[in-house]
Amino acid sequence: MFIDARDGKTRDAWTTTSATATPGFGEQTDPHRFGAAAWSRDGARLAGITYSPKATSVWIGNADGTQGRTVSTAGFLSSPTWTPDGATLACLEMSGGRQRVSLPCAGGAASPISMEAYGPIAFSPDGRTLYFGSPNARGTLDLYSQLLSGGAPRRLAGFPRDTYMPSVTTRGSVLFGAQDYRTSIAVTPATGGRAQDPVPEGFVLESQL
């Protein structure tokens, strides 16, 4: 569903008629069943996750409902997130009692992140680094970054309670949620360093989009 920012009116992004399927390639799906959805940065691609008692499925296609395909897995999928170039969808997959980054989402490949991960997740503007929350020995979440090319994860921030829900600005700063019986927006350099909670007065916020 689209929401017009001018008047707040809504309309369906597409309708589930036969005209939305591409013969021999596309698959029909009902967007009203999406339990989680994500658009690519340019708005051209859409991914939606649906849930059933036996499997979780992710539908990936054009934002108007064409050129769609569906992949199903026995694992529980969440936090769908596109790479900045819109070429690949990542997500989290819970399987065997552990939750890992799946890239591509439900693709069956080994996770590029060795640690258990909790979402939402976010990519750096160049798509080379992934940001995610991971549990510590106290059972709360610390904020980490990981180069997708390899290497050790970097711990960016850890407060008495959860530090999670990263979002990356176009300048490379990482905004994240920090809990201390409250939720605030904090910021840390993408390469590591002192975290500031809350975001200092005068800080210019820029959407990752």
FENRAZI-V734026 format. One record per pair of residues at least 12 apart in sequence whose C-alpha atoms are under 6 Angstrom apart, sorted by the first residue. I is the first residue (numbers start at 1). J is the second residue. D is the distance in Angstrom with one decimal. If there is no record, write none. Layout:
i = {I	I}
j = {J	J}
d = {D	D}
//
This chain:
i = {1	14	14	20	20	21	22	26	26	26	27	27	34	34	34	35	35	36	36	38	40	40	41	44	44	45	45	45	46	46	46	46	47	47	55	55	56	56	56	57	57	58	58	75	75	75	76	76	77	77	78	78	79	79	79	79	83	84	89	89	90	90	90	90	91	99	99	100	100	116	117	117	118	118	120	122	128	128	129	129	129	130	130	131	131	132	133	140	140	141	141	142	142	142	143	143	143	143	143	144	156	161	161	162	162	163	163	164	164	165	168	169	169	169	170	172	173	173	174	174	174	175	185	186	186	187}
j = {13	64	65	65	66	66	67	67	68	69	68	69	48	49	50	49	50	48	49	80	82	86	209	62	63	61	62	63	60	61	62	63	59	60	73	74	72	73	76	71	72	70	71	93	94	95	93	94	92	93	91	92	91	92	119	120	127	127	104	105	102	103	104	105	105	116	117	116	117	134	133	134	133	134	165	167	147	148	146	147	148	145	146	144	145	144	164	161	162	162	163	157	158	163	155	156	157	163	164	156	192	179	180	178	179	177	178	176	177	177	208	206	207	208	208	190	189	190	187	188	190	187	198	198	199	199}
d = {4.8	5.5	6.0	5.8	5.2	5.6	5.7	4.7	4.4	5.6	5.2	5.3	5.3	5.3	4.9	5.7	5.5	5.7	5.3	5.9	5.5	5.1	5.6	5.9	5.4	5.8	4.4	4.8	6.0	5.6	5.7	4.8	5.5	4.5	5.6	4.7	5.6	5.5	5.8	5.5	4.1	5.6	5.4	5.9	5.4	5.0	5.4	4.9	5.5	4.6	5.9	5.2	5.2	5.9	5.9	5.4	5.9	5.8	5.5	5.6	5.7	4.7	5.1	4.6	5.1	5.5	5.9	5.2	5.3	5.8	5.6	4.8	5.0	5.9	5.0	5.8	5.9	5.7	5.5	4.4	5.7	5.6	5.3	5.7	4.4	5.5	4.9	5.7	5.1	4.5	5.5	5.9	4.7	5.1	6.0	5.4	5.1	5.6	5.7	5.3	5.3	5.4	5.7	5.8	5.3	5.6	4.5	5.7	5.3	5.5	5.6	5.3	5.5	4.7	5.5	5.9	5.1	5.4	5.5	5.5	5.8	4.5	5.5	4.7	4.9	5.8}
//
